[in-house]
Amino acid sequence: MPTEGTSGLSVAELTELGQQLRVDSVRATDAAGSGHATSSMSAADLAAVLLAHHLRYDFDRPDHPGNDHLILSKGHASPLLYALYRAAGAITDEELLTFRSQGSRLEGHPTPRLPWVDVATGSLGQGLPVGVGMALAGRRLDRIPYRVWVISGDSEMAEGSVWEAVEHAGAEGLDNLTLIVDVNRLGQRGPTRHGRDLDAYARRLKAFGWHTVEVDGHDPAAVDRAYAEARSTTGRPTAILASTVKGKGVEAVADQEGKHGKPLPDATAAIAELGGVRARHVDVHRPAEDRAPHAAAGGELDLPAFEKGGEKVATRDAYGRALAALGAARGDVVALDGEVGDSTRTEYFAKDHADRYFECYIAEQLLVAAGVGMQARGHVPYVSTFAAFLTRAHDFLRMAAVSRANLNVVGSHAGVAIGEDGPSQMGLEDLAMMRAIHGSTVLYPSDANQTAKLVAAMADLDGISYLRTGRGEDAVLYGPDEEFPVGGSKVLRRTDDDRLTLVAAGTTLHESLAAADLLVAEGIAVRVIDLYSVKPVDAPTLWTAGEETGCLVTVEDHRPEGGLGDAVAEAYADGRPVPRLVRLAVSSMPGSATPAEQLYGAGIDAESIAAAVRLMVEKTVVR
């Protein structure tokens, strides 16, 4: 491809390119027998002008640091994206027609199986929040003037996550971000809320500080001018509000309900109506910038060290201090928080590395999405908030896994042990939620030194990694030189006479150790395992304990479903003999009470654990 690409296509040539993208969208969906042809056809002219005149991208070097980033938030219109790639010479016509077939890179919704796709899309309302993260990275981290283009559908403008992103982008003045809204009037089941009322969208966007341009989305010259205006606007992001027709160009489907998500009924006739198959190639303008992204200085990792048996330390405090130390050692580490940094303790990182700290406020979907956008630019994000509030962002975490994202997530204030704040603040489902994510790692440290080591280890893990931290202060169980491999565990109590094994992590590990002390005084020996790695779990250690003690009792400050108990049970999914499995967990609905009262009420404090063990041992003796 030439260094700069074409100097510019005429209006007629842009019109032809738009028709080519429509035809290819029809052909791809017809070959697949499924897919969203009409949604692709409405945005074809918008995509044609963007590709030919305004996108700066080297398709031969998708990792070029100066490349613009194009996010197709309306991911169901993937045939349009793939048609665009064909026009750019990135894929062949033969590959285009493998759309949605097994083994094809051209999936029903885009994923990073394609090197030109930064993040997976298709769950609506995610493209703009991710784009905000990329734009923030461009401005504050990479310091390279690439532009982030987000093509959105009008239906997804109803998503709350979109408006979290709109407000944040406006407040940050992200003039390197352009939102292109394909206002084609029709959603899946019928008309959208605002139809083609462009001013309805404009009023809302302007209220958040955006520059808006209203345009006929099928007038290439007008679209060209709108993009140029977006590129020249400084100090605020721009939204192009384009009035379009769903199924544009084919009378049988144009602007008609009931045609969403289907190939055209007569593809041959539709292609003829659109003027036939074309093969125009577009030499896309390459980025001018070829310098390396800005990199913050790093150094040797000097994790905080806590004295074993010394003062008590909350794992959230250890997390904050370890993260700040990691930030000093690695310039690629960034921290994002949801306005609770004084509680999650990311405030330590903010104080030491203000240029790499991002306050996302009470907008958890944006919080996670921005982290996904930043990791797509090669940064290592740590995303922190209360464990309970991460449930709001579960769809973004799920899609992050589809994006093959490397993202570190930290949930504090886990379990009933937080005390008086009550159930609205208690993370009681987070382990289940995070374990269910494909390829995730779930860690639950029990002391300060363990926390620090796991925080550092997370930076080099692939996929979605989750660290659960606690509010209360606990004893330091391990020395600073102890190692904690992911997938491991620690056996803290063991004798040849153990009657059963207590398996715990976090707060309940300390309660289990106290219970073991109570029981040994009564002549009842129990084994205690610190299962700090919940996923992957240390199956061999559990198997040994099961064989030698005959019973595994999981104790967790979490709901019975999906947490430690399920992790332990799944270690026996290979068909080996299963020991007796007992679960102590939070089965009731807590209210407000002290941490000690909460643990007692849930039956997971030391006295309750000891009582449960006595009962089990007594039953065993009777039998």
C-alpha positions as CSV (number, residue, x, y, z in Angstrom):
1,M,0.0,0.0,0.0
2,P,1.3,3.5,-0.6
3,T,2.5,5.4,2.4
4,E,-0.4,7.9,2.4
5,G,-3.0,6.0,0.4
6,T,-5.4,7.8,-2.0
7,S,-5.6,11.5,-1.9
8,G,-9.4,11.3,-1.9
9,L,-12.3,9.6,-3.7
10,S,-14.9,11.6,-5.5
11,V,-18.5,11.6,-4.2
12,A,-19.4,9.2,-7.0
13,E,-16.6,6.9,-6.0
14,L,-17.6,7.0,-2.3
15,T,-21.2,6.2,-3.3
16,E,-19.9,3.2,-5.3
17,L,-17.8,2.1,-2.3
18,G,-20.9,2.3,-0.1
19,Q,-22.8,0.2,-2.5
20,Q,-19.9,-2.3,-2.6
21,L,-20.1,-2.6,1.2
22,R,-23.8,-3.2,1.0
23,V,-23.5,-5.9,-1.7
24,D,-20.8,-7.6,0.3
25,S,-22.9,-7.5,3.4
26,V,-25.8,-9.2,1.5
27,R,-23.4,-11.7,0.0
28,A,-21.9,-12.7,3.3
29,T,-25.2,-13.1,5.1
30,D,-26.6,-15.0,2.2
31,A,-23.7,-17.4,2.2
32,A,-24.1,-17.9,5.9
33,G,-27.9,-18.2,5.8
34,S,-28.0,-15.9,8.8
35,G,-26.7,-12.5,10.0
36,H,-27.7,-8.8,10.1
37,A,-27.7,-7.6,6.6
38,T,-30.1,-4.6,6.9
39,S,-28.2,-3.2,10.0
40,S,-25.0,-3.3,7.9
41,M,-26.6,-1.6,4.9
42,S,-27.7,1.4,6.9
43,A,-24.2,2.3,8.0
44,A,-22.4,1.5,4.7
45,D,-21.9,5.0,3.5
46,L,-20.7,6.1,6.9
47,A,-18.1,3.3,6.8
48,A,-17.1,4.0,3.2
49,V,-16.2,7.6,3.9
50,L,-14.4,6.8,7.1
51,L,-12.3,4.1,5.4
52,A,-11.4,6.1,2.4
53,H,-10.8,9.5,3.8
54,H,-10.4,9.7,7.6
55,L,-9.2,6.4,9.1
56,R,-5.5,6.3,9.7
57,Y,-4.6,2.7,9.8
58,D,-1.8,0.3,8.6
59,F,-3.5,-3.0,8.0
60,D,-0.1,-4.6,7.5
61,R,0.8,-3.5,11.0
62,P,-2.2,-3.8,13.3
63,D,0.1,-3.1,16.2
64,H,1.4,0.2,14.8
65,P,1.3,2.6,17.8
66,G,-0.1,5.4,15.7
67,N,-3.0,3.5,14.3
68,D,-6.5,4.9,14.8
69,H,-8.9,2.5,16.5
70,L,-12.3,1.6,15.0
71,I,-14.8,0.0,17.3
72,L,-18.0,-1.4,15.8
73,S,-20.2,-1.1,18.9
74,K,-23.2,-2.4,16.9
75,G,-21.3,-5.6,16.5
76,H,-24.3,-7.4,14.9
77,A,-23.4,-5.4,11.8
78,S,-20.2,-7.4,11.5
79,P,-20.8,-8.1,7.8
80,L,-20.2,-4.4,7.2
81,L,-16.9,-4.5,9.1
82,Y,-15.8,-7.6,7.1
83,A,-16.8,-5.9,3.9
84,L,-14.7,-3.0,4.9
85,Y,-11.7,-5.2,5.5
86,R,-12.2,-6.8,2.1
87,A,-12.2,-3.3,0.5
88,A,-9.0,-2.5,2.4
89,G,-7.3,-5.7,1.1
90,A,-7.1,-7.2,4.6
91,I,-9.2,-10.2,3.8
92,T,-10.0,-11.9,0.5
93,D,-13.4,-12.3,-1.2
94,E,-13.2,-16.1,-0.5
95,E,-12.7,-15.4,3.3
96,L,-15.6,-12.9,3.3
97,L,-17.9,-15.7,2.2
98,T,-16.9,-17.9,5.1
99,F,-18.9,-15.6,7.4
100,R,-20.3,-17.4,10.4
101,S,-19.0,-20.8,9.4
102,Q,-17.2,-23.1,11.7
103,G,-13.5,-22.2,12.0
104,S,-13.8,-18.9,10.3
105,R,-12.3,-15.7,11.7
106,L,-15.4,-13.9,10.6
107,E,-17.6,-14.6,13.5
108,G,-21.2,-13.5,13.9
109,H,-20.0,-10.6,16.1
110,P,-16.4,-9.4,15.8
111,T,-13.7,-10.7,18.1
112,P,-9.9,-10.2,18.3
113,R,-9.4,-13.4,16.4
114,L,-9.0,-10.8,13.7
115,P,-5.8,-8.7,14.3
116,W,-7.6,-5.5,13.4
117,V,-10.3,-6.0,16.0
118,D,-9.3,-4.5,19.4
119,V,-12.2,-5.8,21.5
120,A,-15.2,-8.1,21.0
121,T,-18.5,-6.4,20.5
122,G,-22.1,-7.4,20.2
123,S,-23.4,-6.9,23.7
124,L,-24.8,-3.5,23.0
125,G,-23.6,-0.4,24.9
126,Q,-20.0,-1.5,25.3
127,G,-18.2,0.1,22.4
128,L,-18.3,3.7,23.6
129,P,-17.2,2.9,27.2
130,V,-14.3,0.8,25.8
131,G,-13.5,3.7,23.4
132,V,-13.3,6.1,26.3
133,G,-10.6,3.9,27.8
134,M,-8.7,3.8,24.6
135,A,-9.0,7.6,24.2
136,L,-7.8,8.2,27.7
137,A,-4.8,5.9,27.0
138,G,-4.0,7.9,23.9
139,R,-4.1,11.2,25.7
140,R,-2.6,10.4,29.2
141,L,-0.6,7.2,28.7
142,D,0.6,6.7,25.2
143,R,0.6,10.4,24.4
144,I,0.1,9.7,20.7
145,P,-2.6,11.5,18.7
146,Y,-4.4,8.5,17.3
147,R,-8.2,8.8,17.1
148,V,-10.8,6.4,18.4
149,W,-13.9,6.0,16.2
150,V,-16.9,4.2,17.6
151,I,-19.8,3.2,15.3
152,S,-22.9,2.8,17.4
153,G,-26.5,1.8,16.7
154,D,-29.3,4.1,17.8
155,S,-31.0,1.3,19.8
156,E,-28.0,0.9,22.1
157,M,-28.1,4.6,23.0
158,A,-30.8,3.5,25.5
159,E,-28.1,1.7,27.5
160,G,-27.0,3.3,30.8
161,S,-23.4,2.3,30.1
162,V,-23.4,4.6,27.1
163,W,-24.3,7.6,29.2
164,E,-21.7,6.7,31.8
165,A,-19.2,6.9,28.9
166,V,-20.8,10.0,27.4
167,E,-20.5,11.9,30.7
168,H,-17.0,10.8,31.3
169,A,-15.7,11.6,27.8
170,G,-17.3,15.1,28.1
171,A,-15.8,15.8,31.5
172,E,-12.4,14.7,30.3
173,G,-12.7,16.7,27.0
174,L,-11.7,13.7,24.9
175,D,-11.4,15.4,21.5
176,N,-9.6,12.2,20.2
177,L,-12.9,10.3,20.4
178,T,-15.6,10.4,17.8
179,L,-19.0,8.6,18.2
180,I,-20.8,7.8,15.0
181,V,-24.5,7.0,15.7
182,D,-26.3,5.2,12.9
183,V,-29.8,6.5,13.5
184,N,-31.7,4.1,11.2
185,R,-35.0,4.3,13.3
186,L,-35.5,0.6,13.7
187,G,-34.4,-1.7,16.4
188,Q,-34.9,-5.5,16.6
189,R,-38.6,-5.6,17.2
190,G,-39.7,-2.2,15.9
191,P,-39.0,1.6,16.1
192,T,-36.5,2.9,18.6
193,R,-37.5,5.4,21.3
194,H,-36.6,8.5,19.3
195,G,-36.9,7.3,15.8
196,R,-35.0,9.6,13.5
197,D,-35.2,12.6,15.8
198,L,-31.6,13.5,15.6
199,D,-32.1,16.6,17.8
200,A,-33.3,14.3,20.7
201,Y,-29.9,12.7,20.7
202,A,-28.1,15.9,20.1
203,R,-29.7,17.7,23.1
204,R,-28.6,14.9,25.5
205,L,-25.1,14.7,24.1
206,K,-24.7,18.5,24.2
207,A,-25.8,18.5,27.8
208,F,-22.7,16.4,28.6
209,G,-20.4,18.7,26.8
210,W,-20.2,17.0,23.4
211,H,-19.9,18.6,20.0
212,T,-22.6,17.2,17.7
213,V,-23.0,17.2,14.0
214,E,-26.4,16.1,12.4
215,V,-26.0,14.7,9.0
216,D,-27.7,12.7,6.2
217,G,-25.9,9.4,6.6
218,H,-26.3,8.6,2.9
219,D,-24.8,11.8,1.6
220,P,-21.1,11.0,1.3
221,A,-20.1,14.7,0.9
222,A,-21.9,15.7,4.0
223,V,-20.5,12.7,6.0
224,D,-17.0,13.7,4.8
225,R,-17.5,17.2,6.1
226,A,-18.8,15.9,9.4
227,Y,-15.8,13.7,9.9
228,A,-13.5,16.6,9.1
229,E,-15.3,18.7,11.6
230,A,-14.9,16.0,14.2
231,R,-11.1,15.8,13.6
232,S,-10.7,19.6,13.8
233,T,-12.8,20.0,17.0
234,T,-10.7,20.5,20.1
235,G,-11.5,20.3,23.8
236,R,-14.5,18.0,23.6
237,P,-15.6,14.8,21.9
238,T,-17.7,14.8,18.8
239,A,-20.8,12.8,18.0
240,I,-21.9,12.4,14.4
241,L,-25.6,11.8,14.4
242,A,-26.4,10.3,11.0
243,S,-30.0,9.8,9.7
244,T,-30.0,6.5,7.7
245,V,-32.3,3.9,6.3
246,K,-32.1,0.3,7.5
247,G,-31.8,-1.9,4.5
248,K,-30.9,1.1,2.3
249,G,-30.8,0.4,-1.4
250,V,-33.1,-2.6,-1.5
251,E,-36.8,-1.8,-1.8
252,A,-38.0,-5.2,-0.4
253,V,-36.4,-4.4,3.0
254,A,-35.6,-0.7,3.2
255,D,-37.1,1.0,6.4
256,Q,-39.3,-2.0,7.1
257,E,-40.0,-3.7,10.3
258,G,-39.5,-7.5,10.7
259,K,-36.3,-7.6,8.6
260,H,-33.8,-7.3,11.5
261,G,-31.2,-10.1,11.9
262,K,-32.0,-11.9,8.7
263,P,-30.3,-12.4,5.3
264,L,-32.3,-10.8,2.5
265,P,-35.0,-13.0,1.0
266,D,-33.7,-12.8,-2.5
267,A,-30.0,-12.0,-2.5
268,T,-29.6,-12.3,-6.2
269,A,-32.2,-9.7,-6.9
270,A,-30.9,-7.4,-4.1
271,I,-27.4,-7.5,-5.5
272,A,-28.7,-6.6,-8.9
273,E,-30.7,-3.7,-7.5
274,L,-27.6,-2.5,-5.7
275,G,-25.7,-2.5,-9.0
276,G,-23.9,-5.9,-8.8
277,V,-20.7,-7.1,-7.2
278,R,-17.7,-4.7,-7.1
279,A,-14.1,-5.2,-6.1
280,R,-12.9,-1.6,-5.5
281,H,-9.7,-1.5,-3.4
282,V,-9.1,1.3,-1.0
283,D,-5.6,2.4,-0.1
284,V,-6.2,3.4,3.5
285,H,-4.2,6.3,4.8
286,R,-1.5,5.2,7.1
287,P,-0.7,6.9,10.4
288,A,1.9,9.6,10.3
289,E,3.1,8.8,13.8
290,D,5.7,6.0,14.1
291,R,7.1,6.8,17.5
292,A,6.9,4.5,20.5
293,P,4.2,5.3,23.0
294,H,5.3,7.2,26.1
295,A,6.4,4.8,28.8
296,A,6.6,5.6,32.5
297,A,9.9,4.8,34.2
298,G,10.2,1.5,36.1
299,G,12.6,-0.1,38.5
300,E,13.1,-3.0,40.9
301,L,10.0,-4.4,42.5
302,D,10.1,-3.6,46.3
303,L,6.9,-5.0,47.7
304,P,5.9,-4.0,51.2
305,A,6.9,-6.5,53.9
306,F,4.8,-7.2,57.0
307,E,6.1,-8.8,60.1
308,K,4.7,-12.3,60.8
309,G,2.8,-12.3,64.0
310,G,3.1,-8.5,64.3
311,E,0.4,-6.0,64.0
312,K,-2.8,-6.9,62.3
313,V,-3.2,-5.7,58.7
314,A,-6.3,-5.6,56.4
315,T,-5.7,-7.2,53.0
316,R,-7.2,-4.1,51.3
317,D,-4.4,-2.1,53.0
318,A,-1.8,-4.6,51.7
319,Y,-3.3,-4.4,48.3
320,G,-3.1,-0.6,48.1
321,R,0.5,-0.6,49.2
322,A,1.5,-3.5,47.0
323,L,-0.1,-1.8,44.0
324,A,1.8,1.4,44.6
325,A,5.0,-0.6,44.8
326,L,4.2,-2.4,41.6
327,G,3.5,0.9,39.9
328,A,6.9,2.1,40.8
329,A,8.5,-1.0,39.3
330,R,6.4,-1.2,36.2
331,G,5.4,1.8,34.1
332,D,2.8,-0.2,32.2
333,V,0.6,-0.6,35.4
334,V,-2.4,1.6,35.7
335,A,-5.1,1.8,38.3
336,L,-8.8,2.6,37.9
337,D,-11.3,3.1,40.7
338,G,-15.0,3.7,41.2
339,E,-14.8,6.6,43.6
340,V,-14.0,4.4,46.6
341,G,-10.2,4.6,46.5
342,D,-10.0,5.6,50.1
343,S,-11.7,2.2,50.9
344,T,-10.2,0.0,48.3
345,R,-6.8,1.7,49.1
346,T,-6.0,2.6,45.5
347,E,-5.4,6.0,47.0
348,Y,-1.8,4.8,47.6
349,F,-1.3,4.4,43.9
350,A,-3.0,7.7,43.2
351,K,-0.6,9.5,45.5
352,D,2.5,8.0,44.0
353,H,1.4,7.7,40.3
354,A,-1.2,10.3,39.6
355,D,-0.6,10.3,35.9
356,R,-1.5,6.6,35.7
357,Y,-4.5,6.7,38.1
358,F,-8.0,7.1,36.6
359,E,-11.0,8.1,38.7
360,C,-14.1,6.6,37.0
361,Y,-16.6,7.7,39.7
362,I,-19.7,5.6,40.5
363,A,-19.9,4.1,37.1
364,E,-18.8,0.5,37.3
365,Q,-19.6,-0.5,33.7
366,L,-17.4,2.3,32.5
367,L,-14.8,1.4,35.1
368,V,-14.4,-2.1,33.7
369,A,-14.8,-1.1,30.1
370,A,-12.1,1.6,30.3
371,G,-9.8,-0.9,31.7
372,V,-10.5,-3.2,28.8
373,G,-9.8,-0.3,26.4
374,M,-6.5,0.4,28.1
375,Q,-5.3,-3.1,28.1
376,A,-6.0,-3.2,24.4
377,R,-3.3,-0.6,24.1
378,G,-0.8,-2.7,26.0
379,H,-1.3,-1.4,29.5
380,V,-1.8,-3.5,32.7
381,P,-4.9,-2.2,34.4
382,Y,-6.0,-2.9,38.0
383,V,-9.7,-2.1,38.3
384,S,-11.0,-1.7,41.9
385,T,-14.3,-1.2,43.7
386,F,-16.4,-2.9,46.3
387,A,-16.9,-6.6,45.4
388,A,-20.7,-6.1,45.6
389,F,-20.7,-3.4,43.0
390,L,-18.8,-5.5,40.4
391,T,-22.0,-7.3,39.8
392,R,-23.3,-4.3,37.9
393,A,-20.4,-4.8,35.4
394,H,-20.7,-8.5,35.0
395,D,-21.6,-8.3,31.3
396,F,-18.5,-6.2,30.7
397,L,-16.4,-8.8,32.5
398,R,-18.0,-11.5,30.5
399,M,-17.3,-9.7,27.2
400,A,-13.7,-8.9,28.4
401,A,-13.1,-12.6,28.3
402,V,-14.5,-12.8,24.8
403,S,-12.1,-10.0,23.9
404,R,-9.2,-12.1,25.2
405,A,-8.5,-9.2,27.5
406,N,-5.8,-9.2,30.3
407,L,-7.5,-7.4,33.1
408,N,-7.0,-7.4,36.9
409,V,-10.1,-6.8,39.0
410,V,-10.0,-6.3,42.7
411,G,-13.1,-6.4,44.9
412,S,-12.9,-5.1,48.4
413,H,-15.4,-5.2,51.4
414,A,-16.1,-8.9,50.8
415,G,-18.6,-10.8,52.9
416,V,-20.5,-10.3,56.1
417,A,-17.3,-9.5,57.9
418,I,-17.6,-5.8,56.8
419,G,-20.1,-5.5,59.6
420,E,-22.6,-2.7,60.2
421,D,-23.0,-1.4,56.6
422,G,-25.3,-4.3,55.9
423,P,-26.1,-6.5,52.9
424,S,-26.2,-3.9,50.2
425,Q,-22.4,-3.4,50.7
426,M,-21.4,-7.0,51.1
427,G,-19.8,-8.9,48.3
428,L,-21.4,-12.3,48.8
429,E,-21.7,-13.5,45.2
430,D,-18.4,-12.3,43.7
431,L,-16.5,-15.5,43.8
432,A,-19.3,-17.3,41.9
433,M,-19.5,-14.5,39.4
434,M,-15.8,-14.4,38.7
435,R,-15.2,-18.2,38.7
436,A,-17.9,-18.5,36.0
437,I,-15.9,-16.2,33.6
438,H,-14.0,-18.2,30.9
439,G,-10.3,-18.5,31.6
440,S,-10.5,-16.4,34.8
441,T,-8.1,-16.6,37.8
442,V,-9.7,-16.1,41.2
443,L,-7.5,-15.3,44.2
444,Y,-8.6,-14.8,47.9
445,P,-5.6,-13.9,50.1
446,S,-5.7,-14.3,53.8
447,D,-2.9,-12.1,55.0
448,A,-0.9,-9.0,54.0
449,N,2.3,-10.7,52.6
450,Q,0.2,-13.1,50.7
451,T,-1.8,-10.3,49.2
452,A,1.3,-8.4,48.2
453,K,2.7,-11.4,46.4
454,L,-0.5,-12.1,44.6
455,V,-0.9,-8.5,43.5
456,A,2.5,-8.7,41.8
457,A,1.7,-12.1,40.3
458,M,-1.5,-10.9,38.7
459,A,0.4,-8.4,36.4
460,D,1.8,-11.4,34.4
461,L,-1.3,-13.5,34.2
462,D,-3.4,-13.9,31.1
463,G,-7.1,-13.4,31.1
464,I,-9.4,-11.9,33.7
465,S,-7.8,-12.1,37.2
466,Y,-9.8,-11.4,40.4
467,L,-8.5,-10.6,43.8
468,R,-10.8,-10.5,46.8
469,T,-9.8,-8.3,49.7
470,G,-11.3,-7.7,53.1
471,R,-12.1,-4.7,55.2
472,G,-11.1,-5.9,58.6
473,E,-7.6,-6.3,60.0
474,D,-6.2,-9.8,60.4
475,A,-3.1,-11.4,61.8
476,V,0.0,-11.7,59.5
477,L,0.3,-15.5,59.0
478,Y,3.2,-15.7,56.6
479,G,6.7,-14.1,56.3
480,P,7.5,-11.7,53.5
481,D,9.7,-14.3,51.8
482,E,6.9,-16.9,51.5
483,E,5.8,-17.7,47.9
484,F,2.3,-18.2,46.8
485,P,2.0,-19.7,43.3
486,V,-1.3,-19.3,41.5
487,G,-3.0,-22.7,41.8
488,G,-1.4,-23.5,45.1
489,S,-2.6,-23.6,48.7
490,K,-1.0,-23.7,52.2
491,V,-1.5,-26.4,54.8
492,L,-1.4,-24.5,58.1
493,R,-2.4,-27.3,60.5
494,R,-1.7,-31.0,60.0
495,T,-1.3,-34.1,62.1
496,D,-1.5,-37.8,61.5
497,D,-4.6,-37.9,63.7
498,D,-6.7,-35.2,61.9
499,R,-10.4,-36.1,62.0
500,L,-11.4,-33.8,59.1
501,T,-10.1,-30.8,57.1
502,L,-11.2,-27.2,57.3
503,V,-10.7,-25.4,54.0
504,A,-11.0,-21.7,54.1
505,A,-9.6,-18.4,52.8
506,G,-9.6,-14.7,53.9
507,T,-11.5,-14.0,57.1
508,T,-12.7,-17.5,57.6
509,L,-9.2,-18.9,57.5
510,H,-8.4,-17.0,60.7
511,E,-11.7,-18.2,62.2
512,S,-10.8,-21.8,61.1
513,L,-7.4,-21.5,62.8
514,A,-9.0,-20.3,66.0
515,A,-11.5,-23.1,65.8
516,A,-8.7,-25.6,65.4
517,D,-7.1,-24.2,68.5
518,L,-10.3,-24.7,70.4
519,L,-10.7,-28.2,69.2
520,V,-7.2,-29.4,69.8
521,A,-7.6,-28.5,73.4
522,E,-10.5,-31.0,73.5
523,G,-8.5,-33.7,71.8
524,I,-9.9,-33.2,68.3
525,A,-7.3,-32.6,65.7
526,V,-8.3,-31.0,62.4
527,R,-6.3,-30.1,59.4
528,V,-6.5,-26.5,58.1
529,I,-5.9,-25.5,54.4
530,D,-5.6,-22.0,53.2
531,L,-7.2,-22.2,49.7
532,Y,-6.0,-18.8,48.6
533,S,-6.2,-19.8,44.9
534,V,-9.9,-20.5,44.3
535,K,-9.5,-20.9,40.5
536,P,-7.4,-22.7,39.6
537,V,-7.7,-24.8,42.7
538,D,-5.0,-27.0,44.3
539,A,-6.7,-30.3,43.7
540,P,-3.8,-32.6,44.7
541,T,-3.6,-31.1,48.2
542,L,-7.4,-31.4,48.6
543,W,-7.3,-35.0,47.3
544,T,-4.6,-35.9,49.9
545,A,-6.6,-34.2,52.7
546,G,-9.7,-36.0,51.6
547,E,-8.0,-39.4,51.6
548,E,-6.3,-38.9,54.9
549,T,-9.1,-37.2,56.9
550,G,-12.2,-38.5,55.1
551,C,-14.1,-35.1,55.3
552,L,-13.6,-31.7,53.8
553,V,-15.4,-28.8,55.4
554,T,-15.4,-25.5,53.5
555,V,-15.8,-22.3,55.4
556,E,-16.5,-19.2,53.4
557,D,-17.8,-15.6,53.9
558,H,-19.8,-16.0,50.7
559,R,-23.0,-17.6,49.5
560,P,-23.0,-21.4,49.5
561,E,-23.3,-21.4,45.7
562,G,-20.3,-20.9,43.4
563,G,-17.6,-20.2,46.0
564,L,-15.0,-22.2,47.8
565,G,-17.4,-25.1,48.4
566,D,-18.1,-25.5,44.7
567,A,-14.4,-25.1,43.9
568,V,-13.5,-28.0,46.2
569,A,-16.4,-30.2,45.0
570,E,-15.3,-29.6,41.4
571,A,-11.8,-31.0,42.3
572,Y,-13.5,-34.4,42.4
573,A,-15.2,-34.0,39.0
574,D,-12.8,-36.6,37.4
575,G,-14.7,-39.5,39.0
576,R,-12.3,-40.2,41.9
577,P,-13.8,-41.3,45.2
578,V,-15.4,-38.3,46.9
579,P,-14.9,-37.7,50.7
580,R,-17.7,-36.3,52.8
581,L,-18.1,-32.7,51.8
582,V,-19.7,-30.1,54.2
583,R,-20.2,-26.4,53.5
584,L,-20.4,-23.6,56.0
585,A,-21.3,-20.4,54.3
586,V,-23.7,-17.4,54.4
587,S,-27.1,-18.9,53.9
588,S,-29.2,-16.2,55.6
589,M,-29.9,-12.6,54.7
590,P,-27.7,-10.5,57.0
591,G,-28.6,-7.1,58.5
592,S,-26.5,-4.6,60.3
593,A,-24.3,-5.9,63.1
594,T,-20.7,-5.9,64.2
595,P,-18.3,-8.0,62.2
596,A,-18.1,-10.6,65.1
597,E,-21.9,-10.7,65.3
598,Q,-22.2,-11.1,61.5
599,L,-19.8,-14.0,61.4
600,Y,-21.6,-15.7,64.3
601,G,-25.0,-15.1,62.7
602,A,-23.8,-16.8,59.5
603,G,-22.3,-19.7,61.4
604,I,-18.8,-19.1,60.2
605,D,-17.0,-17.8,63.3
606,A,-14.6,-19.9,65.3
607,E,-17.2,-21.0,67.9
608,S,-19.7,-22.0,65.2
609,I,-17.0,-23.9,63.2
610,A,-15.9,-25.7,66.3
611,A,-19.5,-26.6,67.1
612,A,-20.1,-27.9,63.6
613,V,-16.9,-30.0,63.8
614,R,-17.9,-31.5,67.2
615,L,-21.2,-32.5,65.8
616,M,-19.6,-34.1,62.8
617,V,-17.1,-36.0,64.9
618,E,-19.8,-37.1,67.3
619,K,-21.9,-38.5,64.5
620,T,-18.9,-40.3,63.1
621,V,-18.2,-41.9,66.5
622,V,-21.8,-43.0,66.9
623,R,-21.8,-44.6,63.5
